[in-house]
């Protein structure tokens, strides 16, 4: 690419954001937020599907398919990519799976 002012500005901004996220506490907080976001997404999907009882198996299948697609993509990607994004994606998947297990326990009792 050409060395334009816009290109230098974007590269500098991206470098500063990567440096800012390099702090371990910020890294951990982003992963924790992603875990809670996955939990919220799973709970919301289960609540929405629970309103119409005939789509419960379909919604569970979609959530499992999303989790499998995340695993497929995260473990096939090259290791030189951004590990923060992969950790956040895996935390989202874990939160979503945990919410499905919790919903199953609530419905079973």
C-alpha positions in Angstrom: 0.0 0.0 0.0 1.1 3.6 -0.5 2.3 5.5 2.4 -0.4 8.1 2.7 -1.4 10.2 5.7 -4.6 8.2 6.2 -2.6 4.9 6.0 -0.1 6.2 8.6 -3.0 7.4 10.8 -4.8 4.1 10.7 -1.6 2.1 11.4 -0.7 4.4 14.3 -4.2 4.1 15.7 -4.2 0.3 15.4 -0.8 0.1 17.0 -1.9 2.3 20.0 -5.1 0.2 20.5 -3.0 -3.1 20.4 -0.6 -1.6 22.9 -3.5 -0.5 25.1 -5.0 -4.0 25.0 -1.6 -5.5 25.8 -2.2 -4.8 29.5 -3.0 -8.1 31.2 -5.9 -6.5 33.3 -7.5 -5.1 30.2 -7.1 -8.4 28.5 -8.7 -10.3 31.4 -11.6 -7.8 31.6 -12.3 -8.1 27.9 -12.3 -11.9 28.1 -14.6 -11.7 31.2 -17.0 -9.4 29.4 -17.0 -11.7 26.4 -17.8 -14.7 28.8 -20.7 -12.7 30.3 -21.9 -11.6 26.8 -22.0 -15.3 25.7 -23.9 -16.2 28.8 -26.4 -13.3 28.1 -26.7 -14.4 24.5 -27.5 -18.0 25.4 -30.0 -17.0 28.1 -31.7 -14.6 25.7 -31.9 -17.1 22.9 -33.4 -19.7 25.3 -35.9 -17.2 26.7 -37.0 -16.1 23.2 -37.3 -19.7 22.0 -39.2 -20.6 25.2 -42.0 -18.3 24.3 -42.8 -20.6 21.3 -42.3 -24.1 22.6 -42.2 -25.8 19.3 -38.9 -24.1 18.3 -36.9 -25.1 21.4 -35.1 -28.0 19.7 -34.3 -25.7 16.7 -32.9 -22.9 18.9 -30.8 -25.4 20.8 -29.5 -26.8 17.6 -28.6 -23.3 16.3 -26.7 -22.5 19.5 -24.8 -25.8 19.3 -24.0 -25.1 15.6 -22.8 -21.6 16.6 -20.5 -23.1 19.2 -19.2 -25.7 16.8 -18.5 -23.1 14.1 -16.6 -20.9 16.7 -14.5 -24.0 17.6 -13.9 -24.9 14.0 -12.8 -21.4 13.1 -10.8 -20.8 16.3 -8.8 -24.0 16.2 -8.1 -23.9 12.4 -6.8 -20.4 12.3 -3.1 -19.8 12.2 -1.5 -19.0 15.5 0.0 -15.7 14.3 -3.4 -14.0 14.4 -4.6 -12.0 17.3 -4.8 -14.2 20.4 -7.0 -11.7 22.3 -9.8 -12.1 19.7 -9.5 -15.9 19.8 -9.6 -15.9 23.6 -12.7 -13.6 23.6 -14.4 -15.8 21.0 -13.7 -19.0 23.1 -15.0 -17.2 26.2 -18.1 -16.2 24.4 -18.6 -19.9 23.4 -18.0 -21.1 26.9 -20.5 -18.6 28.3 -23.1 -19.6 25.8 -22.6 -23.3 26.5 -22.8 -22.7 30.3 -26.1 -20.8 29.9 -27.5 -23.8 27.9 -26.5 -26.2 30.7 -28.0 -23.9 33.3 -31.3 -23.7 31.4 -31.4 -27.4 31.1 -30.9 -27.8 34.8 -33.6 -25.2 35.5 -36.1 -26.9 33.2 -35.3 -30.4 34.6 -36.1 -29.5 38.2 
